[in-house]
Structures are given as C-alpha cells and as structure tokens.
Amino acid sequence: MSYKKATNILPLELVELIQTYVDGEYIYIPRKEENRKEWGTITSGRKQLDLRNSNIYRDYLLGIKVNTLAEKYYLSSKSIQRIILQEKKKCDIK
C-alpha cells in the first residue's frame, strides 16, 4: 500500500470536507468490494500454505503422530489438529 497526497489527487473542496473530520491524520480508504483480492492471490503464500497443509495431512495418514508433525512443521499440536480436520473435510467434499 502506498500513500498519496490528498491535495495532489482530490479536489480542494473534498480535501476541506475531509479535514472537518480528520485533520492532519492518516486515514485508510478500503478497496471497493469488487476490486478486493483474496489473501495470497498476488503472491504464492496461499499456494505454499495449501501445499504444506496437504503434506501435513498426507503425513498424518501415513501414521505420523500429531506431536511429531508439530515438531516437523514448527507448529503447535492444536494447529496440526486444526489442519488435519480442515484437510479431512476437503477430502470428504470431493
């Protein structure tokens, strides 16, 4: 996210109106709903997590214990259990 100087892109009347609510502060203007992107769609972050989670589930199905998976993937046992449950639900849907 980059900052834009309001006086360079907005009409003076609009800047003055905004200043009645926020004077000299930073404000965040969210994207329009139709322009929003899901987390991880711009980078490979989502794909990497999906791959990791499917690997965790595969290892679990191969008989590796939750505590061992937690150590292997540097996650808590609760996180491993949550991932296993999510992956199981994905497989049940298919």
Secondary structure, 3 states (H helix, E strand, C coil): CCCCCHHHHCCHHHHHHHHCCCCCCCCCCCCCHHHCCCCCCCCCHHHHHHHHHHHHHHHHHCCCCHHHHHHHHCCCHHHHHHHHHHHHHHHHHC
